[in-house]
Amino acid sequence: MRILLAEDDRLIGTAIQQALKDAAYALDWVQDGESALTAIAAQTYDLMLLDLGLPRLDGVAVLTRLRQHQQAVPVIIITARDALEDRIQGLDLGADDYLVKPFAVDELLARIRAVARRHQGSGKPVLDNGVIELDPATHLATREGNAVTLSAREFALLQALMMRPGTILSRTELEDRIYGWNEEVESNAVEFIIHSLRKKLGSDAIKNVRGVGWMVAKGR
């Protein structure tokens, strides 16, 4: 998953950046509202973490513009504003969740997983295409009862495929889900990671469509 963080507090932003990187998310971080809208216009994101007290354009204005322009990216508000009226306003403007600072990183990660499930139209805690089960909370992949632990990169790539079973994803699309801004894209990284996943889950776990990209089968 690729996530956009809009947060102007450097200490909080740095902590979230490291936590999400450790959890195998690709993260881009902006520190004002105008930059957040620019990033959303230029890049496809699976989710946005939005502070309300942003400079140049506050989070309420950012969320309002996103929804006015039919931007459906899921949004979790992260803010120190804990008044009931603020929470109601944020949710009514189109936020998918509202988290008050300070919060535990584990809770943030759980809320990210919950919002992602809702937008995939599934209440199940695991991704399942009928062949492989992938647990975003533990990074365990299971096939025919055999569970294996995935590395951060392996999990990020397999999650991207499992979120859209039956859909072919190109190299660029997969790299976008693995690497955030300022992260060096390693040569042949996608092929290397897929090779490693096939060793763990079977050679037929991920299908290559020559010249187009890769996919996992869609469950029946």
N, C-alpha and C positions, 0 to 999 in steps of 0.2 A: 504494500500500500504506500502511496505517496501522500504526504500530509503537508499542509501549509500552516505554519505557526505565525500568527500576528501578535507580537508581544514586545513592548518597548522596554521592559525591565530586563537588563542584561543578565542579572543573576538568575532570575526565574527562567529566562529563555535558554540560557546555557544548560541549566539542570534538565529542562524538558528535552532539549536537543540531544543530550547524552543519553537520557533514559529511553527515548524513542529509537535512537540508533542502536542501543543495546537490545531493544526488542525487535530489531530487524525492519523498522520502518524507514523509508526514505523521507527525509524531512528538509523542507525549505523554510527559512526563517526571515521574516520581514519585521520592521520595527515601527511602521506607521501605516495608517489606513490607506493612503493613496498607493503605497507600494503593494499593499495587499490586493487591491483591485487590479493593479497592473499585472501581478503574478497570476491571479485567477484568469485574466483575459489571455495570458500567454501560455498557460500550462494546464493540463487536466489533473485535477486532484481528486483523491478518494474521500478526503475529509479536511476540514479546516478547524483549527483551534484559534479562537478569536477573543482577544482581550477587549474590554469595552473602553478603557482609558487610553486609547492610542492618540498620538499627536497627528497633526495635519487633518485627519478625518477620524472621528471616534468610531468605536465598534458598532454602535447603533446605526450610524450612517452607512457604514460598510455593509452591514447585514441588510439594511433597507434597500440599498442599491442592488445588491445581489439578487434579492427576491423580486424586485421590480423588473429586473432584466432576465427573469426566469432561469437564473443560475441555481441549479438543484444540488450543488455540492453540499453534503452534510456539514453542519456547523455545530461545534460544541463551544459555548461561551465559557471562558475562564476569566474570572474577575474577582476583585475584592468587594464588589457591590453586592451586599447580601440582603438588601431590603426586599420585601415581598413584591413591591411594585416593580422593581428592576427585574426580578425573575419572571414575573408575569409578562412584562413588556418584551423581554428577550425571546421568550417562547412564542408569544403571539406574533412577533415579527418574522418568525420562521426558523429560529434556532431549534436544533434537534435535542439539545441537552444544555444544562446550565450547571457549572461547577464553580463553587466559591473558594477562593484562595484564603488561607493556605490549604492545599489538599495533598494527599498521599499519591505518589506516582502510581502505585498499584491500582488505586481507584481510577485515576485518569486512564490507564491502559484498559481497565475493565469497561469503562464507559465508551472508549473508542471501539472496542470489540462489539459492544451492545448496539451502538449506532450503526456500525457496519452491517451487522446481522439484519437490522430492520430495513436497511436500504437494499439488501439483497433479497428481501421478502421471505426471510427464514428466521424462525425463532430458535433453530438448533444451534447449540454452542460450537459445533464442528462443521467444517465444510466437507461435503460428501458427494462424490460424483458417481457413486455406485461401485467404484473400484477401490478408491483411496479415500480414507478419512484423514482430515488435517485439523488438528486442534490448535487454534491461534493462541490459546492461553499457555500451552505447554511446549509448543513447537514439535509435537509428536505427530508423525505420519504413520498410519496403520493400513496395512494391506493383508487381507486374508488372516487376520488375527495377529499378525506380526507387527509390532510397533518399533519404529526407529526414531532416534533423535536427530533433528536436522540442524545444521549450522545456520547462522543468521542469514547468509546469502541464499542458501538452499531453501530455507523457509520463505523468504521474501519472493523468490521466483515461483515456487510452487503455489504459494498463496495467490499470486497474480493470475496464474492459470486456473486455479480451482475456483476463483471468484467468477470466472466466465467460462465454464466448461463448454466444450464444443466450439469455442471461438478461437480462431488462429491469432496469436499475438506475435508481432514482428520483433526483431532484435531491439529496435529502438523503444518499442512499448515495454518490453521486459526490462531494459536498462533503466527506463524512467521509474520503474517500480522498485528498483534495487538501489539506485544511486541518487542522492540529493545534490544540491548545489555544492560546488567546490570539492566534490569527491571525484577522484580520478577513476575514469571508467577503464578497467583493466582489459587488455587485449584478449579477445576470445573468451571473456568471462562467462558469457551466456552458455556457450558450448561446454565449457568446463563444468559449470554448475549442473547443467542438464545431464552430463555424463555421470557426475557423482550421484545425482538423484536416481538415475536409472540403475546404478549399481546397488542402491539401497532398496529400490521399490520395484525393480524389474525393467527389462529393456523396453517393454511395451507401455510403460507408465506414462510416458510423454511421447507424443507423435510429432515427427518432423514433416512439415509440408515444404518440400524443397523449393527454395527461392522465395518463400512467403514467411514462414515462421514456425511456431510450435503451438501445440494444444494438448489438452487432456480430454478424454472422451466425456460426453455428456451422459449422465445416468438415465436409465430408462424410467 
